[in-house]
Every structure is written in structure tokens, then in C-alpha cells.
Amino acid sequence: MIKNVKPPTTFWLVAIFAIVWNLIEIYFSSVELDFLQANSTVEEFERIQSLPFWYGIVFLIALFSEMLGSFMLFMRKKIAVNFFGIALVTLICIELYWLLVFDIKKQSIVFSIIIPLLVILVAGFLYVYSKKAKNKGWLK
């Protein structure tokens, strides 16, 4: 059985990074629609607004589970791994849908490719890191 081990300083840096990253992610999510509306044609923006209902639900699950995972990581709780796992799966679904279904590369390469890939990479990192922290006994 793994004992309760004190985590290194890097653990705290990653935990704080996770919280800050999620706050930034929430901010960008709120600004993204305004940016696209200002830089899209009416037809393109109507298409973006016609996202299926499930997309919004999965998006909210992704945001909340990653934020909860970040707080649980900071509080050194094992459930952080589960939250980050849910966030990773849901983020892969919505970001791939965004990348493959919507062609908004004309408006912004940042919103169409770079941010979705960065979001998936960070979610993957947080999931792997939380599993590592759990295995090393840093999480209770």
C-alpha cells in the first residue's frame, strides 16, 4: 500500500498551472463566440450557432470536469484522475468535432487549429500527470 507522500514543488506548480489554465480556457470560451461573430460572414456564423445540443452539454461537462479535476489535484484528492479522464475524453470529442466539421480556417488559424490542439494536449498532460501523482502517493 502506498503511503501518504509529500509531493514535490513541481506538483504544486502543475496544480496551480491547471487552475490558471482552466480559468484562461473559460475566458477564451466566452470570448470565442464574439470573435467569430465579428470575423465571420452571416452564413458562417449561423452555421456555428447551429451546433447540436449535445455539443453544448459535452462542452460544459468538459469545462466543469477539468476545473473540478484541477481543484481536486490542488487539494491532493485521487478523484482528480477521474475528472481529468472525463475532461480528456469530452475535450477530444468536442475539439475533433470542431476541427473536422467546422471549416473556420479562413477566419482564424488560432481558433480553428492551434487552440483545439493545445487544449487536447494540456488535458492529456493533466490526466497523465494526475495518474502519476496518484501512483506516487501524492494524492489521498
Secondary structure, 3 states (H helix, E strand, C coil): CCCCCCCCHHHHHHHHHHHHHHHHHHHHHHHHHHHHHHHCCHHHHHHHHCCCHHHHHHHHHHHHHHHHHHHHHHCCCCHHHHHHHHHHHHHHHHHHHHHHHCCCCCCCHHHHHHHHHHHHHHHHHHHHHHHHHHHCCCCC
